[in-house]
Amino acid sequence: MSEEAQSPFEKPHAVALYKSLKYGWVSLFDYYGEKDVEFHSDSVRISEPVEVMFRPLENDAVIQGALKTLDEMERQARIELEKKLAEFRNQRASLMALTHQKEAA
């Protein structure tokens, strides 16, 4: 099996904690050694890297998590769409009001 096709659960991962310079939150990311800054240019590493083995979740749990995420993405898309449609309606109403103004005498 090639390294690209290898399951992410078959070998340890070098990870570290990073703090986002933009948002301030702390996240766990892969550690890339000397090339670390290239991959995490907007974050600063705040811990020493450690190697960990991850245990996979059951497929049902992964699918349920994906469905919840997709539902939330759809909800957010609908909110954004409604905002954009309201902008278009307001622009249209403004233009219609201009064309129906009384002419000055």
C-alpha positions, 0 to 999 in steps of 0.5 A: 500500500502506498503512503498516500493510500495508507489509512490515517489510523495506521501510523502515529501523527506528529501534532502540536497546539497552535494559536491563531494570530487572527482569531486567538483560538487554539487548535491541534494541527499536524506538525511539519518540522522545519516547514511548519511556518509554511503550513501554519503561517497565520498561527504560532505553535504554543506546544512541543509536538507529540506523536499520537495514534488516533482511533477511528469513529464508527461509520454511523457516527461519521455519517451522522456528524457529516449530516449535521454539518451539511444541515448547518451549511444549508441553513447558513446558505439559506440565510445568506440567500435571503439576505441577498434577495432582500438587497435585490428587492430593496434596490428594485424598490428604490429604482421603482420609486425613482421612476414613479416620482412626481415631476417638479413643476 
